[in-house]
Amino acid sequence: MDADVDADVTGDGAGMRAVVIDRYGGPEELRLATVPEPAAGPGRVLVDVTLAGLNYADLECRTGEYLRFPLPAVLGVDVVGRRRGDGRRVVALLRTGGGYAEVAAPEAAHTVEVPDGVGDEQALALLEQGATAYGALTLTGRLRPGEAVGVTAAAGGVGHLAVQLARELGAGRIVALASTPEKREFARSLGADTVFDPEDPDLAGRLAESGGLDLFLDSVGGKVLRAGLAGLAPFGRLVSVGARGGVEDGFTVGELAEGSAGLAVFWLKHALADRALFTGIAGQLFRLAADGRLVARIDRTVPLSGVAAAHRAMAARETMGKVLVDVRREG
């Protein structure tokens, strides 16, 4: 998604149900409304949505901390449904929002047909978070077989897929960070060899044990990101996919030089800009899913009327895996 883009709720079509925000703020600003269907402008297609995804970035868009859309706006960056015109089942990313609705208008280049061996729930749960995890591990992280990998928020939407993908990509050792005993046990069940509490006061030391980590995938930021940097082995790489907690005091070149460390960021929009790369990543994720080697955990599925409650649950870190919105369900 891009900042300052046009993501309004106007259009020329018939009415549809959607979750709308009229001003930035808390979950109470999310309201269920009937709005015009979006118009399929140049390069776009219409999709009759079956499920929409709820992502942490949506919470930041709701408050205006991440992206600021013209208001009123419909949030939501990923959907699965039927493409109008040919009825094919597709999953799509929406850089300009619009997912919490019965009809979406993604760019045609940002849609991927879903193979028969993958259900709607898995396709939706895998595309945005799975592509982020895969891209961070391979394109930016340059993971090599046998390397030791650390993953923060390992029970979250990106993290729980990153643990599985690291194993599929041949990681020799996987260290997962998760905030509760239940989440740590979940990370172990996914294939993590070692699991730590991110609040451990000696986190950096524990990460450095057994020679440290070759690659540290972080989506938390703050003191956890700094501990990850300290826990890298020589020539290790730290890849951020969204430092929610910021970076305390930044980094100096001297700090990086101490371990000949690399610090990089992965942003999915750059993979989206390359159609062949985007569809290639999606195809790899779907093949792993069809073979049962990559499974997205569905935390809960809520109706449009339950989006505000789901935002609250995600903000309170009560969710594990992917949260879905059934846009056709009443209640």
BELMO-V807296 format. One line per field, one symbol per residue. phi: phi as a letter, one per 20 degrees, with the letter a starting at -180 (. if undefined). psi: psi as a letter, one per 30 degrees, with the letter a starting at -180 (. if undefined). A space follows every 10 residues. Layout:
phi=???
psi=???
//
This chain:
phi=.dfldecede rdeffbebdc debfregffe cebdcfffee fgmdcecffd cdedcfffff ffenfdcdeg dfcdeodbbc rdffocmffc dbdcfdmoee bfcccffgfd dcfeffecfg ffgffeffff fffffffdfe flfdgnfecd celfdeffff fffffgffen gebcdddbec gffffffffe pfecccefeg fdggfffffl nndebcdccd nlffffffff effgmfcdde dpffemcfmm cdfffffgdl edcbcdcfff fffdgffgff fgffffffff emecceeefa cdfgfdffff fffffemedc ndddcefeee p
psi=lllhljhagl lfalllklkk kflkbafffk kklklkklkj akgllkkjke kllklefeee eefgfdkjlk kllkakfklk akkkefgkkl klkjfgagfi lfklilkefg kkkklfgkle eeeefedeee eeeeeeeeee fhkkkflkkk klhfgaeeef eeeeeeeegg kfkkkkkkfl eeeeeeeeff gkekklkffk fheeeefflh gakekjjkge abfeeeeeef gklkglkkkk giiegajjga lleeeefegh lkklkkkffe effjeeeeee eeeeeeeeee fgfjkkkjel kllefgeeee eeeeeghflk bkkljjffkl .
//
